[in-house]
Amino acid sequence: MSLINSIKEPGDLLKKLIRDGNLINFEEDPEKLSDLIFNFSVTCHSLRDWCIKYQGKESVQEQLNTAWNEEKSLQAAKDIANSTKHFGITRYTPTVDTADASTAQSVEFRSNQNVPELMERVKSDQELSTSLETTVPSYQIKFVDGDVLALWEFVSKAIRCWLSYFDSNGIPRDMKLSQSLIYIHQSEWENLA
């Protein structure tokens, strides 16, 4: 049981994960961004234990962890969390080689804008898209097998993986959580309803 009163069940930790992901999207200070990536990774990896205990599945914990380790974003969260918490990984062989600072192009939206309408315009108008783009600090997560995840992919895929797990296993969550996922990357626009 959590000692933090507002985080009592897995659904509460899932909300924190989404809040952490959203903060990553808007952080422009590289040092604070690395802090947020660490926080996101620890929360993401901790959801494993929360779901196992909540569901009473301690007897199949190893099978669940094996299944979760098939998802690159959850592998990255595990390796980033453990390497940073423990000053390295010694109990298993990590799948992540490095998490390198980089930059990314981002489109900035304002709260008073009709974001869905503006997204449609930006998708179809390269000049508008270019005029709204800004360069922001980011990261690339490089795996031992050569795969690479951009920071936005890591965050988005990890959150979507947990949303799917909650839904397919009947773990209660706020059904509006998908709407609060504001971490949107230009290449994901075509996937939004």
TAGIDA-V434925 format. One record per run of one state. SS is the DSSP state (@ for helix, = for strand, . for the rest). FROM is the first residue (numbers start at 1). TO is the last residue. If there is no record, write none. Layout:
# TAGIDA-V434925
SS&FROM&TO  SS&FROM&TO
This chain:
# TAGIDA-V434925
.&1&9  @&10&26  .&27&29  @&30&55  .&56&57  @&58&68  .&69&71  @&72&85  .&86&95  =&96&107  .&108&114  @&115&124  .&125&125  @&126&132  =&133&143  .&144&147  =&148&150  @&151&168  .&169&176  @&177&180  .&181&185  @&186&191  .&192&193
